[in-house]
Amino acid sequence: MDKTAKQKRFFVIDFDSTFSRLETLDELFEIALKGNPKKDEVLEKIKEITKAGMEGKIDFGESLGKRVPLLRANKKHIEILVKLLKKNVTPSFVRNKTFLKDYANNIFIFSGGFKDYIWPVVKQYGIPERNVFANSFTFDKAGNITGFEKKNLLSKARGKVLQLKRLKLDGEVFVIGDGNTDYEMKEAGLASKFFAFTENISREAVIHKADHVVSTFDEFLYTIAFPTKP
């Protein structure tokens, strides 16, 4: 792969259930609700909202707006989540850490989750902070989560589309993800191909819309003819 080709290929990667094995906001609820007698009831409600959003039954802005007000967490809970996430990076991304570092300037993490816990995880793979796009929590003086920044593009319906459009990437754009919000970038004409990523979860509502279905990041690299490490 020559230098020119390297500069013209961009990789937009989802975080939850793609780069990470986990649905991170759900995990944060799990941590924050430990010991709460209504834990199971709240978690079930959260998972239903998450699933509806990922399958495109409700838009992401609505999904986020319904979940965050239910969250009673603080910065200490986020620290616990970060430790958990570092142990749960998807295995095929771990195997291809060299690729991620070599092409870091061409790799973008797009997430409807929160940069507060995503950035500490992906920075270990050489991805620069300027290439990480996610929501941001708001906090009170005691470090308790009060909500999220509503001006952030990723908090809105079709937020990933709006963010990718703003970047104006000049080249071939590959989107890798497991949710309908990832497919929307291809649907909007902003991505060359959409790869449904199924290593962690397989969503039928998303798979049939994909250009390719890949079970690992290795398979993705093979499909686009990039060399992988043994």
C-alpha positions as CSV (number, residue, x, y, z in Angstrom):
1,M,0.0,0.0,0.0
2,D,1.6,3.2,-1.1
3,K,1.5,6.4,0.8
4,T,-1.1,8.1,-1.4
5,A,-3.5,5.2,-1.0
6,K,-3.0,5.2,2.7
7,Q,-3.9,8.9,2.9
8,K,-7.1,8.4,1.0
9,R,-8.7,5.6,3.0
10,F,-10.6,6.4,6.1
11,F,-12.1,4.1,8.7
12,V,-15.1,5.2,10.8
13,I,-15.4,2.7,13.7
14,D,-18.3,2.4,16.1
15,F,-17.4,1.8,19.8
16,D,-20.2,-0.1,21.6
17,S,-20.4,-3.7,20.6
18,T,-17.8,-3.1,17.9
19,F,-14.4,-1.7,19.2
20,S,-15.7,-2.7,22.7
21,R,-17.4,-6.0,23.5
22,L,-19.9,-4.1,25.7
23,E,-22.8,-1.7,25.4
24,T,-21.1,0.9,27.6
25,L,-24.0,3.0,28.8
26,D,-25.8,-0.2,29.9
27,E,-22.7,-1.2,31.8
28,L,-22.5,2.2,33.5
29,F,-26.1,1.8,34.7
30,E,-25.1,-1.7,36.0
31,I,-22.3,-0.2,38.0
32,A,-24.2,2.8,39.3
33,L,-27.2,0.7,40.3
34,K,-25.3,-1.8,42.3
35,G,-27.3,-2.4,45.5
36,N,-30.4,-0.6,44.3
37,P,-33.5,-2.6,44.9
38,K,-35.0,-1.4,41.6
39,K,-31.9,-2.4,39.7
40,D,-33.3,-5.2,37.5
41,E,-36.4,-3.1,36.6
42,V,-34.4,-0.1,35.5
43,L,-31.8,-2.2,33.6
44,E,-34.5,-4.0,31.7
45,K,-36.1,-0.6,30.7
46,I,-32.6,0.7,29.6
47,K,-31.9,-2.4,27.5
48,E,-35.2,-2.1,25.7
49,I,-34.5,1.5,24.8
50,T,-31.0,0.7,23.7
51,K,-32.2,-2.2,21.5
52,A,-34.9,0.0,19.9
53,G,-32.3,2.6,19.1
54,M,-29.8,0.2,17.6
55,E,-32.5,-1.4,15.4
56,G,-33.7,2.0,14.2
57,K,-37.1,1.7,15.8
58,I,-36.5,5.1,17.5
59,D,-34.0,7.7,16.6
60,F,-30.8,8.0,18.6
61,G,-31.6,11.4,20.0
62,E,-34.8,10.0,21.5
63,S,-33.0,6.9,22.8
64,L,-30.3,9.0,24.6
65,G,-32.8,11.4,25.9
66,K,-34.7,8.6,27.6
67,R,-31.8,6.8,29.1
68,V,-29.5,9.5,30.6
69,P,-32.1,11.0,32.9
70,L,-32.4,7.6,34.6
71,L,-28.7,7.5,35.3
72,R,-27.7,8.2,38.9
73,A,-23.9,8.0,38.5
74,N,-20.8,10.0,39.2
75,K,-17.1,10.2,38.1
76,K,-16.2,7.3,40.4
77,H,-18.5,5.0,38.5
78,I,-17.0,6.2,35.3
79,E,-13.5,5.2,36.6
80,I,-14.8,1.8,37.4
81,L,-16.3,1.5,33.9
82,V,-13.0,2.5,32.2
83,K,-11.2,-0.3,34.0
84,L,-13.8,-2.8,32.8
85,L,-13.7,-1.5,29.2
86,K,-9.9,-1.8,29.0
87,K,-10.4,-5.5,29.7
88,N,-13.1,-5.9,27.2
89,V,-11.7,-4.5,23.9
90,T,-12.9,-6.7,21.1
91,P,-10.3,-9.5,20.6
92,S,-9.8,-8.9,16.8
93,F,-9.1,-5.2,17.5
94,V,-6.5,-6.2,20.1
95,R,-4.9,-8.6,17.6
96,N,-4.6,-5.7,15.1
97,K,-3.2,-3.1,17.4
98,T,-0.3,-2.5,15.0
99,F,-2.7,-1.6,12.2
100,L,-4.6,0.8,14.4
101,K,-1.4,2.6,15.4
102,D,0.0,2.7,11.9
103,Y,-3.2,4.1,10.4
104,A,-4.3,6.1,13.5
105,N,-4.6,9.4,11.6
106,N,-7.1,7.8,9.2
107,I,-9.2,6.1,11.9
108,F,-12.1,7.8,13.6
109,I,-14.2,6.5,16.5
110,F,-17.8,7.6,16.2
111,S,-20.1,6.8,19.2
112,G,-23.4,7.8,20.7
113,G,-21.7,6.8,24.0
114,F,-19.5,9.2,26.0
115,K,-16.0,10.4,25.4
116,D,-15.5,10.5,29.2
117,Y,-14.9,6.7,29.2
118,I,-14.2,6.0,25.5
119,W,-11.1,8.1,25.1
120,P,-9.1,6.5,28.0
121,V,-9.7,3.1,26.2
122,V,-8.9,3.9,22.6
123,K,-5.9,6.1,23.3
124,Q,-4.0,2.9,24.2
125,Y,-4.3,2.0,20.5
126,G,-2.7,5.2,19.2
127,I,-5.9,6.8,18.0
128,P,-5.6,10.6,18.5
129,E,-8.1,12.4,20.7
130,R,-9.1,14.7,17.8
131,N,-10.4,11.6,16.0
132,V,-12.7,10.5,18.8
133,F,-16.2,11.8,18.4
134,A,-18.7,11.0,21.2
135,N,-21.1,12.7,23.6
136,S,-20.0,14.4,26.8
137,F,-21.6,14.2,30.3
138,T,-22.3,17.3,32.3
139,F,-21.5,17.2,36.1
140,D,-22.3,19.1,39.2
141,K,-19.6,20.2,41.7
142,A,-19.7,16.9,43.5
143,G,-18.9,15.0,40.3
144,N,-22.5,13.6,39.8
145,I,-23.8,13.3,36.3
146,T,-26.5,15.9,35.6
147,G,-27.1,15.2,31.9
148,F,-25.2,15.6,28.6
149,E,-24.1,18.3,26.2
150,K,-27.1,18.8,24.0
151,K,-25.2,20.9,21.4
152,N,-23.0,17.9,20.6
153,L,-23.9,16.5,17.1
154,L,-23.7,12.9,18.4
155,S,-26.6,13.5,20.8
156,K,-29.0,14.2,18.0
157,A,-31.0,12.1,15.5
158,R,-28.7,11.0,12.7
159,G,-25.8,12.5,14.7
160,K,-23.2,10.3,13.1
161,V,-24.3,11.5,9.7
162,L,-24.0,15.2,10.8
163,Q,-20.6,14.6,12.3
164,L,-19.2,12.8,9.3
165,K,-20.5,15.4,6.9
166,R,-18.7,18.1,9.0
167,L,-15.4,16.3,8.6
168,K,-15.5,16.5,4.8
169,L,-13.2,13.5,4.4
170,D,-11.6,13.4,0.9
171,G,-11.3,9.8,0.0
172,E,-12.7,6.3,0.4
173,V,-14.7,6.0,3.7
174,F,-15.4,2.6,5.3
175,V,-17.8,2.4,8.2
176,I,-17.6,-0.5,10.6
177,G,-20.4,-1.0,13.1
178,D,-23.2,-3.1,14.5
179,G,-26.1,-0.6,14.6
180,N,-28.5,1.3,12.3
181,T,-26.8,4.6,13.3
182,D,-23.7,3.3,11.5
183,Y,-25.6,2.3,8.4
184,E,-27.1,5.8,8.2
185,M,-23.7,7.2,7.2
186,K,-23.7,5.0,4.1
187,E,-27.4,5.7,3.4
188,A,-26.6,9.4,3.5
189,G,-24.0,8.9,0.7
190,L,-21.1,9.8,3.0
191,A,-19.4,6.4,3.1
192,S,-18.2,4.2,0.3
193,K,-19.2,1.0,2.1
194,F,-20.9,-0.1,5.3
195,F,-19.6,-3.2,7.1
196,A,-21.9,-4.9,9.6
197,F,-19.6,-6.1,12.4
198,T,-20.9,-9.3,14.1
199,E,-18.1,-10.4,16.4
200,N,-20.0,-9.3,19.5
201,I,-23.6,-9.1,18.4
202,S,-25.6,-9.7,15.2
203,R,-28.6,-7.6,14.4
204,E,-30.7,-8.9,11.5
205,A,-32.3,-5.4,11.1
206,V,-28.8,-4.1,10.3
207,I,-27.2,-7.0,8.5
208,H,-29.5,-6.9,5.4
209,K,-28.5,-3.3,4.8
210,A,-24.8,-3.9,4.8
211,D,-22.4,-4.0,1.8
212,H,-20.5,-6.7,3.7
213,V,-20.9,-8.6,6.9
214,V,-17.7,-9.3,8.8
215,S,-17.3,-11.4,11.9
216,T,-14.0,-10.0,13.0
217,F,-11.8,-7.0,12.2
218,D,-9.3,-9.4,10.6
219,E,-12.1,-10.3,8.1
220,F,-12.7,-6.6,7.5
221,L,-9.0,-6.0,6.7
222,Y,-9.0,-9.1,4.4
223,T,-12.1,-7.9,2.6
224,I,-10.5,-4.6,1.7
225,A,-7.2,-6.2,0.9
226,F,-5.1,-4.9,3.8
227,P,-2.3,-7.1,5.2
228,T,-2.9,-8.4,8.7
229,K,-0.4,-9.6,11.3
230,P,-0.3,-13.4,11.9
